[in-house]
Amino acid sequence: MARPLAEILEPSRTAVVLQECQNGIVGTESGLPALAEAARSSGCIDAVVRLVHSARAAGARVIHSVFHERADGWGGNTGLELFRIVNEAPVKMRPGSAAVAVLDEIGVAPADFTIVRHHGVSPFPLSELDSVLRNEGVTTIIPAGVAVNWAITGLTFDGINRGYDVVIPRDAVTGIPTEYAEMAIDHSLAFVATISTTDDIVAAWSGG
């Protein structure tokens, strides 16, 4: 029998992990404009904002996974199509630039945790994420942001492989095209994660 969502999402054991909700990815000056447009037009960003604010109010941790580029490009992926597009985009994800900043409407609260990546699509194998989550007794992660094509899927499988429960709010993630993202959720991610909505997660935290 499936466990109640409120049990899986007990706030002290839950972390929302935002994937690349930064200006240079989904902001108005995005280096990936098609993805930024999908995130806005689908309502994904609005859902992420609601999810984050509710998580903070409930006492669940919010973690920002953001991508940075070195000015010389050293150590980054170079042979993959995704990173070729990023490298050739006019918007550069330089440390300290507006492009790497988290969207203003999401913000970074004092209790939030930020992970910087220079490589790959998932923070799990590249940072202390697994260690800090285990140190704090976190057992459930909620991926949110972009893109289902790579980062959300990578984070989900990395979390499952490490024994975490993964709850995906389908309205708070997207990809390109959006139809593909919906199919990937239904025909791939739904087999390994709990698929939910922002409304249902907020209700679970509020006791509704």
Secondary structure, 3 states (H helix, E strand, C coil): CCCCHHHHCCHHHEEEEEECCEHHHHCCCCCCHHHHHHHHHCCHHHHHHHHHHHHHHHCCEEEEEEECCCCCCCCCCCCCHHHHHHHHCCCCCCCCCHHHCECCCCCCCCCCEEEEECCCCCCHHHCCHHHHHHHCCCCEEEEEEECCCCHHHHHHHHHHHCCCEEEEEHHHEECCCHHHHHHHHHHCHHHCCEEECHHHHHHHHHCC
